[in-house]
Structure formats: C-alpha cells, structure tokens
Amino acid sequence: MSNNDKPAFPMNRATPLAETLIGALLPHATLATYPPGQKFPLCVNDVAVCYIQLEGTTEFHRGPDGMVVTHIYAPAIVGLADVQFSTFRESWIESRELCQIATLDLEQAYEIIRQNDLMETLVGHINGVLGKLYYHTLQNTAPSAYEIIRYQLLELMTETEEFRASTTVEKYIRAKTNLSRSGILKILAELKTGGYVEMNEGRLIKVNKLPAKY
C-alpha cells in the first residue's frame, strides 16, 4: 500500500462526517454515564445497536477472540455499518474510563438518517471507516514482525499523552497483535539502542524516523 492510500484521519478518531450523524441521532438516543470496564456489544439479542460516544475513551474488541483493534476517542459513533459477518456482530466496545454513551437500535438510526436526508453522509462515513479498517488490516498482517511493530508504534503516537504514560509499549502491541512478548521486547530494545524510539520504563516518549525495513 502506498502512502497515498493511508487514511487522512487516525484509526482512533472519528471521520469528519460523524459529527453530522451524531447531531441527527443524539436527540433520539438513550444517554447514560458508564464506569470503566463496561462492555457494549454491537449486537444484542440479534438486534444491531448503534453507540454514540460523547465523552471518554473506549476500546474496540474484535469478536470472537477479543483482540483490541483500536481505541476510540469521543466524540465518535460506532455500529452504523450493518455487517452480517459473525466476527463483526460478536465484536464490542469497552469503556476504558468514565464514559458518556448514547444508544439506539441500528434500524431506528437508519430511519432517522433517511428522514433527515443523510444517506449520502452515512455512505461517506462508512467508506471512511472501512478505508481505515482496510489499511489497519494490511499493516497488522505485514510480512515481518518489525513492520507490524513499526505500524503499532506509529499508532501509539496518535494516542493521547495521558494514555501513552499509562501503558507500556509491549503491552499495547501485544493486546493488538499476535506477536509474542519476547519478540516484541527484542525488536523494541534494538530500536531503542539504534535511537529510533525513545522510551522510559517501557513507555513510549517519542518516535524518531523509523526505517521501512529493519
């Protein structure tokens, strides 16, 4: 994939069109505040659910293995693509901190979107999300462990400074990949020695220019 194929917005941030959709759907959704660790399945009793995240940070977990795909920062909207694959329908988001989240059934969301003549906005939003997921999948299934770690390091730099200070690089990468702890630590140690990354007690401080191959 060329640099031109890279999404304009990070995986963990909403598409620019999400704000318009949130504005239309929020008055019809049920809003509540949830503690850390609350799970929000994308499908409840065979009914697809849409979540509007107004405050806080969540994790998107892939079903059925539970791997973390990305963190999601508010404001954001999750679940608007009615994907029938079981892997997607078994996925969920989980609050990392106190979150304010509104919920409504996906069919109701679609009806509101139609009534507000926002189908083109919906299609643009879903295309943006799918583009980011496609890029993420390509990078996370790269031929070498280094290339996967390189991508995850760049992803980690798009997280908030507060989040980067709260978790080690190894833990972040291991939660989002199938790489072994020893393999991750070995490559991170080599990158740190080479001056490609700066870390303190395992936490990422800065990423300098990373080579495409290593």
N, C-alpha and C positions, 0 to 999 in steps of 0.2 A: 504493500500500500504506500502510495506517495504521500508527501506532506500535504498536498492539496486535498487529500481525502480525509485529513484529520478534522474532526468536528470543531466548529468555531467556539463551542462552549464546553467546559469540562463535564465529565461524566456525572459529577456530583451536584451540578447546578441545573436548574430548570431551563427549558427552552424559552426564548423571548415571548412566545405565544401563550405560555402557560398563564401569565398574569390576566390576559383577557378571558380565558376559560374559567379561571378561579373567580373572577368578578361576576360572571354569569351564574355559576353554580353555587357559590357560597350561601346566598340567601335561602336556598332550598335544602341545605345540608344540616346535619346534626353535629353541633360543635361541642367538644369537651376537652378537658385537660387530662393528660395521661402521664403516669410516672415512668421512669426508666425501666426498660425490660418488657414493656407491653408489646404484644405481637398483634399485627393487623394482617390477616390472610387476605389474598386477593380474591378468594372465592369462599363464601360462607354458605354451607348447605346448598351447593350448586348454584348459588347466586353470585354473579360477579359484582365486586364492590369497588368504588372509587374513593380515594382518600385525598383530602386537601390539607396539606401540611402548612400551617400558618406560622408556627414558632417551633424552634428546636431542631434537633438532628436525628435522623433515623438511619438504619442500615437496611439495604435491600438484600434479602436472602433468597438464593436460588433453591427451588424445590427439585427433587426431594432430599438432596444432600446437605442443604443448609449453608452452602458456601456463600460468603459475603461477596456480592457483585460490586456494590458501591455504597458510599454514604450519601445521604440526601439532605441538603440544607434547605430550610424554609426561606422563602415561600416556594412550594412545589405542589405538583398534583401527580398522583400515582394511580395507575389502574385503568386508564382511559382506552387502552388497546384491548379489545375483547379477543385475546388469543386463546384458542381452544386447546393448545398443547398442554398435556398434564403437567409438564415441568414448570410451565408458567403459572398455571392455575393453582399449583401447590406452593407457589412462592409467597413470601410475606415480607412486610417491612416491620422493623422492630425499633422502638424508641431507645435512643442512647442517653437521653436526658429528659427533663420535663418537657413535654410537647403539647402543643395545641393543635388538634387534628379534627377536621370535619369529615363526616362520612355520608355517602348516599349510594344507592344501588346504581350500577352502571346503566341499566336501561332507562332509569329516570334521568340520569345525566345526559344520555343521548337525546332524549325527548326535549330537554331544556335547551340543548345545543341547537337542535333543529328549529325550535320555536324562536330562537334568537339569531337565526341565520348565520351560525358559526361553524357549519360543517367544513368549510374551506380552512378555517383556523384550526379545527380539530385535525384535519388531514396533515396540515403543515406541522403541527405539534408532534403527531405520531411519527411522521417521517423523520423529524429531528431526533426523537428518542431512538428510533430503530437505527438511524445512522450512527449514533453514539454506541449503541449496543454492538453493532457490527464491527466497528473499529476496536472496541474493547475486546471482543472475542478474538479477532485477528491477533491483537497484541498479546493476549493472555494465552494463546496457543502457538506462540512463536517457536521456531526450531530449537532454540537453545535456552537454558536456564537463565543465562545472563540477559538475553533480550527480554524475557518475561520480567526479571527483576528491574531492568532498566525502565520498562514501562511503569511498573508499580512505584518506583522511586519518583518518577515524574508525576504520577497520580497523587502520591503522598504530598508533594509540594503544592497541590491545589487545595489540600485540606486547610483548615484554619490553623493558625499558630497554636492555639489552645489545644486542639486535637493532637497535633504533632508532638506537643510536650507531654501528652498523657499516655502515649503508647510507644513501644519500641518498633523500629523498622522491621525487625524479624517477625514480630507478632503480627504486624499489619500485613506483610506479604504472605505469611503462612495462612492467614484467615481468608485470603482472596485467591490462593493458588493451590496446586497440588504438590508444590515443591517441599522438599524435606528441610527441617530446621538446620541440619548440619550443612547442607548445600547452600542455603541462603546465607548463613553466617560466614561461610568460606568466601563467597563472592563479595559480600559486604566488607569483609576485612581487607580484601585485595583492593577494592575501590577506595577505601579509606586510606590505605597505605599509599596508593597512587595519587591521592589528592583530588579524586573525582567527587567525593562526597565528604561532608563534614558532619560528624556525629558526636554526641555527648551522652555517655551512659546508654548507648544503644538507640538514642532518639535523634531523629534527623534535624539537623540545623540548616544545612544548605546543600544544594546540588550544584556542582560546577559542571562544566561541559562534559557530558558522558559520551564515550565513543559508541558508534553504532554497533560495532562488534568488539568482543573482548576475549 
